[in-house]
Each structure stands twice: as structure tokens, then as C-alpha cells.
Amino acid sequence: MDDSDVIVTFQTFVGVFSDFLIVAIHTILYERDIYPRDSFLSAKKYNYSVRQSRHPKVCQWITDAVAAVQIELLKGTVDRVALVMYSAQDTPLERFVFDLSRFPFVPKEYHFTPMSRTTDDGENVAVLPRVDLEEQMRATMSRLSTCGSRLKPLPDNCTFTLAIELRDNTSPPIGHPQPWIPAQPDLHNKNPDAAKKGSRTTPLRAVSAGDMVFETWIEEAKAKLDPA
């Protein structure tokens, strides 16, 4: 059975990204020293060594947060997902951004219908080519796993949250047990032009495997790079 023979539904598609996002969050928290490093254990994903928190409440928070993101992804409302790091004074310092604006939109009634992809030549190709996808996910994890050595250290007692940016003309999510809270869409303040001069964006990796297409980058705020 080759990749094109594997049955992929939109539910499967979103689940594959959600699994990646969980691993990415654990890795980022480890690399940014949000929790003691000895509270993480070594694991394997995408044939690559990654880190996973051993703390049950941290694991549960991440699982619940990604599950909430997954609900919105299935609705087709998500433009970007960001893991945001805050100082002890609640000032945003860093954002790890996953740009999902090129994800396909699939109506709810077709979430469990097999997805297909055809080239201009009429050839059926894989929606999620397994080998290519694993290779690109592995490369992205490799970049995330070394971000700690390339970024300026965060101050002590930082916190974090997972945020979503909605696509245009979509309503904010409601009714979740832990409601989404409106927030600034980026690290720029009321004067975005001035804020941009002191901020920094570092591209990490673009993933393009079948219909799984997204970009990842890191934004560092002026408050972190040039604290008053």
C-alpha cells in the first residue's frame, strides 16, 4: 500500500497536526526552561528524540488546550496558533507561531469523508504522504529542539498560554470550559510601527507535505530584547 492508498479524512488531517502541536509545546517548554529540565523525560516522535513533561497537570493542560484548538481547526476558523511566553508581570515576551492559513476548509458534513488530491495531470497523490510528512515534522522538531541555544534566556517565573488568531469573518469561540479570552494578536503594542523596530522574528521551518502546509516562526518582543 503506497501513500495514495491511505484513507485520510479531515478529522485525521487535523488529528495529525494536533499530535504535532502537543509534542512541539512540550519541547518549547523544555527549551525555554519554563519548568526544571529534570521534570521532563526523553521520548521519541517522528523518529526523533523529543522531551515530554512528567508533571500530570502540565500534560493535562497541554492536552486540553490542544483539544480546544482542534475543535476550532475542524470549524475552519483558525488562521494561526501561538504559544506565548509572559514575564512574571504578564508582559508578552515571545511567541512561537504556527501559521495554518493554508489549511484546507472542509464542511462539517464531510469531516469523515476520505480526502483526495489530484494533480493537473489527473494523477492521484497522497493528501498526507507519510515519509515526506515524517521527514518534515522531524526537521521542524529539530529546529525547535535547538531554539534554546539561539534565543536570549527568559527571565525567571515566566508563564505561558496557547492562543489562536481567527480567520477573517469568523466569530470568537464560546462555550468552552476554559473560555478563550480576547488578546493582542501579536507582540506589538498600540504603536505597531514603533514596536516592530524593537522586535525580532526568526523563521524556523515551513512544512509542505501534501495538503499539510504550514509555517513556524518565533517572535521576540522589544520588552525582552531591550528591557527598560
VEXVO-320197 format. One record per atom (N, C-alpha, C): x, y, z. Coordinates in steps of 0.001 Angstrom, whole numbers, plus 500000, padded with zeros to 6 digits. Example, Ala and Ser with C-alpha at 12.3 -4.5 7.8 and 13.67 -1.06 7.14 Angstrom:
VEXVO-320197
513190494310507800/512300495500507800/513200496700507800/512850497750507080/513670498940507140/512900500030507870/
This chain:
VEXVO-320197
500859498793500000/500000500000500000/500889501249500000/500736502129498974/501518503356498985/500720504457499667/501363505661499758/500737506762500490/499377507144499920/499235507063498611/497981507480497986/496839506528498301/497154505338498803/496122504367499145/495639504515500588/496335505319501388/495960505503502782/494738506412502865/493719505969503583/492498506759503714/492720507876504728/492560509108504280/492729510278505136/491448511094505091/490876511355506244/489736512253506351/490218513574506954/489352514568506931/489745515845507535/489943515683509039/489163514806509657/489342514513511084/490750513952511320/491190513059510451/492539512508510536/493580513604510344/493360514421509338/494277515513508989/494513516429510188/493432516867510815/493534517758511981/494197517037513149/493885515745513303/494499514968514373/496010514864514228/496494514744512999/497933514662512757/498615515961513196/498022517106512842/498620518368513280/498523518531514788/497405518124515380/497228518257516831/498289517460517586/498590516252517102/499654515451517721/500988516186517649/501266516786516491/502500517549516326/502540518720517298/501416519430517440/501371520612518302/501630520243519755/501100519119520211/501354518668521580/502853518450521811/503489517753520883/504926517487521012/505709518794520962/505311519695520085/506004520973519953/505919521786521245/504753521809521873/504597522582523110/505480522026524216/505486520713524386/506360520104525396/507821520492525134/508230520423523872/509612520729523510/509954522185523797/509055523092523441/509301524520523671/509408524823525161/508519524252525958/508577524490527404/509896524002527985/510393522900527453/511695522384527903/512813523319527475/512812523696526208/513893524517525673/513931525910526296/512782526431526668/512731527782527228/512795527774528753/513057526615529333/513268526486530787/512099527031531600/510884526772531113/509704527205531863/509553526353533130/509918525083533037/509926524182534183/511320523566534295/511686523048535474/513004522410535622/513204521307534587/514382521239534038/514644520271532963/514546518834533447/514807518612534738/514709517237535234/513264516790535410/512302517701535141/510896517308535194/510396516823533834/511315516700532873/510985516205531538/511682514867531314/511055514026530550/511675512760530178/511900512723528677/512777511840528245/513061511677526822/512002510780526184/511600511136524985/510622510345524240/511044510335522770/510265509651521960/510585509532520544/509344509854519725/509495510741518767/508401511086517859/508995511471516520/508382511014515442/508883511262514096/510310510726513940/510587509647514672/511917509046514662/512979510052515108/512594510858516117/513477511915516623/513295512000518138/514367512263518851/514299512372520313/513685513710520705/512629513644521520/511947514855521979/511813514797523501/511291515858524078/511091515939525522/509610515998525856/509266515409526999/507878515415527451/507847515665528951/506998516592529357/506860516875530777/506329515648531513/506841515428532714/506365514314533535/505268514748534493/505002516052534549/504024516549535516/502610516337534976/501772515589535682/500421515279535171/499589516508534853/499679517551535684/498852518734535451/499321519506534221/500633519534533994/501151520189532790/500697519415531553/500830518117531591/500396517273530468/498910517448530189/498110517495531242/496668517641531075/496319518999530495/497020520040530959/496758521389530439/497041521427528943/498172520875528549/498542520883527131/497524520096526311/497139518926526794/496167518098526088/494842518821525926/494371519450527007/493093520171526952/493168521371526023/494279522111526081/494425523301525244/494452522925523764/495186521873523426/495257521454522027/493911520886521571/493193520218522459/491859519721522109/490929520883521755/491061521996522487/490247523177522194/490641523780520848/491929523791520542/492395524263519237/491856523359518129/491872522059518386/491404521093517390/489944521339517022/489133521673518006/487719521972517734/487600523130516756/488415524170516975/488368525326516090/488944525006514709/489976524159514669/490539523754513375/489492523023512535/488707522181513181/487670521449512457/486594522393511916/486395523513512597/485433524511512117/486005525348510978/487338525291510800/487975526100509765/488112527555510133/488175527860511443/488221529260511883/489628529756512199/490610528860512245/491937529220512763/492857529717511649/493455530872511894/494460531407510987/495865531070511500/496085531287512806/497367530980513430/497146530474514849/498088529674515303/498150529240516698/499489529719517245/499502530207518474/500752530714519042/500883530293520498/502067529819520863/502412529586522258/503127530842522726/502537531546523686/503026532851524108/503658532757525492/504857533317525626/505565533358526895/505406534741527520/505034534778528803/504831536026529522/505815536150530682/506184537387530979/507002537638532160/506139537499533407/506772537555534577/506022537490535840/505062538661535973/505316539719535204/504438540904535225/503404540861534101/503238539680533483/502255539461532411/502554540250531139/503814540539530900/504219541176529652/504598540098528637/503996540105527441/504370539088526439/505803539289525969/506576538196525987/507994538274525631/508322537525524350/507703536379524159/507970535545522980/506676534918522486/506646534675521175/505546533894520591/506141532878519636/505740531631519798/506066530580518831/504821530406517971/504916530817516726/503742530936515870/503685529802514851/502490529241514692/502216528220513680/501149528801512751/501559529146511540/500660529770510579/499926528673509813/498614528555510070/497797527487509481/496836528029508432/497131529202507915/496203529859506995/495996529083505691/496907528162505379/496774527385504131/496138526009504365/495680525759505578/494953524510505826/493665524509505016/493252523352504531/492002523286503762/490784523526504658/489726524023504046/488444524140504757/487536523029504264/487000522270505205/486109521157504877/484827521310505703/483659521380505058/482399521485505802/482221520311506764/481494520560507838/481325519574508906/480808518238508394/479891518271507437/479281517019506965/480278516131506203/481456516679505893/482463515905505156/483712515600505982/483643515811507309/484818515604508153/485310514158508153/484418513216507911/484802511807507922/484792511204506517/484729512057505515/484779511609504123/486242511566503675/486656510490503014/488049510428502546/488413511624501673/489555512222501969/490051513348501182/490870512812500008/490821513495498888/491615513093497725/492310514322497160/493394514057496462/494182515136495876/494630514685494498/494366515518493493/494686515162492113/495539516251491494/496583515857490793/497448516818490122/496782517320488849/497407518320488246/496880518858486978/496884517800485878/497740516787486045/497807515708485053/496807514589485330/495982514770486369/494982513767486684/495490512632487547/496685512765488098/497259511712488941/496818511883490390/496370510787491009/496013510825492417/497286510785493268/497411511738494183/498585511793495054/498120511836496509/499047511576497420/498693511466498827/498382512819499441/497306512859500217/496974514057500981/497989514248502109/498380513135502739/499393513150503797/500452512088503468/501432512420502645/502485511448502310/503312511121503545/503258509890504006/503815509528505314/505301509804505451/506090509354504485/507546509512504584/507933510984504545/507373511711503596/507679513139503461/507216513909504689/506017513585505188/505481514281506354/506353514038507576/506727512786507820/507564512485508979/508909513196508878/509478513213507684/510769513869507486/510680515367507788/509607516014507329/509475517442507546/509096517775508983/508277516942509603/507969517139511022/509233516965511865/510042515985511512/511300515742512219/512228516957512089/512295517522510899/513140518697510683/512652519884511503/511337520043511603/510782521136512404/511079520932513883/510924519695514362/511234519405515754/512716519642516047/513556519362515074/514986519602515238/515258521085515455/514573521940514702/514752523382514872/514218523850516218/513062523305516627/512505523677517929/513398523196519070/514031522039518876/514846521443519935/516177522157520140/516498523084519281/517737523847519454/517470525336519654/516187525703519777/515867527124519884/516405527730521179/516538526915522219/517025527428523494/518435527963523417/519236527403522525/520620527855522403/520747529082521509/519671529427520788/519731530542519846/518949531764520299/518206531630521401/517404532740521901/517968533260523219/517778534538523435/518161535128524710/517333534498525824/517936534146526960/517182533488528035/515997534327528502/514966533637528927/513808534303529519/514077534593530989/513438535615531557/513592535865532993/512924534762533808/513186534756535102/512584533760535984/511074533953536093/510408532868536441/508973532879536761/508075533276535582/508493532902534371/507640533171533214/506456532204533196/505389532639532583/504211531796532382/503955531693530874/502939530949530492/502662530762529073/501186530505528860/500760530676527628/499402530298527254/499390529951525775/498339529283525346/498154528945523942/497055529840523388/497353530518522292/496399531468521721/496092531097520283/494911531491519828/494565531319518415/494200532672517829/494564532854516566/494124534009515787/493122533493514762/491975534129514715/490903533657513846/491037534194512428/490526533425511483/490445533913510119/489434535040510042/489518535818508982/488577536929508800/487144536416508752/486238537241509265/484800536960509209/484395535703509964/485106535390511053/484708534276511907/484416534797513304/483493534152513974/483096534575515310/483992533927516351/484259534616517471/485091534016518518/484414532804519119/485193531802519523/484604530585520111/483965530874521453/482871530169521743/482186530333523022/481854528956523573/481574528921524877/481076527696525466/482124526690525866/483404527005525700/484441526070526120/484589526127527630/484864525013528304/485015525021529770/486047526035530259/487095526266529472/488062527309529788/487996528321528644/487096529325528741/486784530190527601/488024530885527037/488031531026525713/489080531799525073/488907533265525472/490002533937525727/489978535326526150/490563536191525051/489873537265524618/490439538130523582/491792538681524022/492746538711523087/494092539172523415/494689539882522218/495814540572522463/496531541215521372/496944540166520344/496751540427519047/497078539430518031/498570539213517829/499415540119518335/500848539932518181/501567540605519336/502869540719519240/503655541299520324/503764542811520209/503149543382519198/503232544817519008/502162545505519848/502487546655520400/501566547372521273/500718548343520459/500253549406521097/499340550320520418/500006551037519247/501300551147519294/502025551758518183/502818550673517475/502210549955516535/502862548793515944/504143549122515197/504204550295514525/505414550651513790/506599550808514723/506369551441515854/507443551615516826/507829550288517445/506821549434517702/507095548144518334/507907547243517413/507599547299516117/508301546437515173/509789546734515138/510167548007515371/511568548385515312/512382547672516390/511733547332517496/512477546713518579/512241545232518713/511377544661517872/511076543242517964/511894542469516932/511860541147517043/512632540320516121/511846539056515789/511844538697514513/511179537472514059/512219536532513475/512191535279513931/513137534266513462/512373533128512790/512494532973511484/511832531838510814/512411530519511312/511543529526511487/512000528207511912/511933527198510770/510736526968510269/510593525909509270/509243526024508569/509233525752507281/507988525634506533/507772524161506217/506597523656506553/506235522269506269/505315522248505058/505654521417504078/504806521258502900/504849519793502486/503856519048502968/503765517615502676/502328517314502283/502075517200500995/500695517030500555/499889518274500897/498768518070501569/497928519202501975/498312519751503345/499268519132504024/499748519621505319/500797520693505067/500338521941505025/501216523066504709/501085524113505808/502181524408506478/502174525476507481/503590525975507712/503683527176508289/504971527774508603/505079528003510103/506311528016510588/506570528219512014/507664529267512171/507452530176513105/508492531167513397/508406531604514858/509429532334515293/509485532839516667/509496534359516618/508668534983517444/508677536432517594/509197536771518988/510159537665519057/510677538142520329/510318539620520471/509736539977521606/509255541338521816/510373542270522250/510160543549522009/511114544571522445/511318544526523951/510247544196524690/510340544130526150/511335543082526615/511546542057525781/512517541030526133/513918541391525641/513992541882524399/515286542159523797/515949543392524399/515130544357524781/515663545616525311/514848546047526516/514953545289527641/514145545615528818/514536546986529382/513527547681529864/513780549020530406/514566548920531703/
